[in-house]
Each structure stands twice: as structure tokens, then as C-alpha cells.
């Protein structure tokens, strides 16, 4: 039996969070365009400590799996992706993805990451359905979701 790679795509890999990652997320939170498409909450910059505190609560949930997105070419942190609100009994969950570094927007990294996280959801977690939503003006996200199906 041949296994498909769980963590490595064509452009990115799913990686574990590192303590120093919070500096990157804090920097990205200063970009209002990123904030307006990454979340539905009101846009607000966050400190590295604030990010660490937020993420600690998220990472401790047994119903979520979060990864960093790192480029294969040079191991640069470019964003994050995760599965959350998993209902194990019904085999369903939701996903979230954000490319924080604008240099990597519109270049296929989001598509690769979305394919990876869905492969993880279906093959590793045995989910049946994964939902996702985005803001209507987030055209890049809409195109990626349509492309991946």
C-alpha cells in the first residue's frame, strides 16, 4: 500500500508551531488587508504575547489541529492552516487558512496548503465533510476554494 504524503505538498509543508512564530503573526497583524480577510473579527494589531496567549487556548482543544505553512524551497514561515470545531461523532469539521506574507499571495501556496489540509482531514482524521467560509470580498480565497473543490 502506498501512502500519500500527509505534510508535504508541492510548495509548502504543514509544520508544527514554534515559539518564535508569534513574532511573524504580530507583524502580519499590522497589515489591515491581511486582517480583513483572515478573520471576521474587527481588525486589530496584536502583540507577539497576545498571539501566543490566543493560540495557546486554541491549540489545547482536542477538536482542532493547527499547522504552520512553511515553504519547501527555503523553509520560510508564510502562514497557517487548521481544522477546528471537529465533531467526531458526525465526522465533520471546519477549516481556516491564512497566508500572512503578502509576497506569497496569488502564487499557488494557498491552493497547495488547502489540498494538504483536506488530505489530512480525510485520510488521517477520517472526517467525512469539511466546511469552510470566507468573506465575499476575499476573491483570492474564493478562487482557491473553487479550484480545490
N, C-alpha and C positions, 0 to 999 in steps of 0.2 A: 504494500500500500504506500503510495506517495503522498506526503503531506505538503500542502501549500504553505509557504512562509506566513507566520502569523504577524510578525512585527516589522517586516521589511518589504517595502514596495519598490517602485521604480525610481522615485525621487526622494522619499522620506522613510524614516523608520519611526515606530512607536517606541518611545523611551520612557524610563522611569523619571519622575521628578527629582530634581536636585535642589538643595537649599539655595544655591546662588541664582536659580531661575527667577526668583521673586524680583530681582533687580530688573530683568528684562520685562516682566509683566508690568512693573511700575512705570518703566519708560514708555511702554506701549500705551499705558493708560493716559498719557499726556496727549495722545493723538485722538482728537474728537471723532474723526471719521471711523477709526477702529472701534471706539467705544459705542458709537451709534449703531454699528452692525453686529457687534459681538454679543450684545445683551439687550434685553428690553428695559432694564433698569435705567434710571436717569444717568446721563453721562457725568462721571466724576473721577478725577485722577485719584490714584491710590498709592500709598507708600509701599515699599517692599515689605515692611512689617504688617501692614494691613492686608496685603495679598497673602502672606504666609498664614495669618490668622483666618482669613476667609477659606483658604484652601485646606487647612487642617480640618475644619469642620466637614468639608466636602469629602476629603479623602478617607475619613473614618467611617463613611457609610458603607454597609455591606451590600447596598443596592446600587453602587456606582463603581465605575472603573475609569480612571483618568490617566492619560498619557501625554507626554511632551512630543512635539513633532520636531525631529532633527533631520537635517539634510543628510543624504547619503554621501554626497560629494565631499563635504568638509565638516560634517557634524555640528552645524550651526543650529541653534535653537530658533525656530521660526514661529511657533505657535503651540496650540494644544488641541486635543480631541478627547472626547469621553462619552461614556454611556452612563445614564443616570435614570432615576425613577424606575428601576427594573422591578417588575412584578413577576417573581419567579414562578408562581403558580400558573400564570397566564402566558408566560414566556414572551413578554413584551417589555420594551423599554424605549427611552428617548435618547437622542444623540445631540451633541453640541460640538462644534468645530470653530476654531478661530485661528487665522494666520495673522499674527501680530506685527510681523515685519513687513512693511509695505513693499520692500524690494522683491518680495516673493508673491505678491498678489497677481492674479491673472496669468500665472505661468505653469499651471498644472499641478502644483503642490497640494492644493485643496482637493482636487479630484483624486489624486493618489492616496491622500490621507483618508478621505471618505471611503474609498474602496477597502482600505486596510481595516478601518474600524468596523465596517459592516462584516467583513470576513471574520473578524474576531467575535463579533456579536453572534453570528450564525454558526460558525464552526467550533468556537471554543466555549461560548456561554450557552449554546443551544437555544438561542432565542428564536422565536417564530416570526416576530414583527418588530421593527424598529421605526419609530416615528421621529420626525424632525419638522421644525417650523422655522421660518425666518421672517424678517420684516419685509414688507412689499417693495421697499426701495433698495433692498440688498440684491441687486441684479446679479452680481458675481455668484452669490450663494445659490440663487435660484437656478442659474445655468449649470452649476456643478451638480446640484441635486437632480436636475433633469437628465444630465449626461450620465450619471451613475445609475439612475432609475430608482 
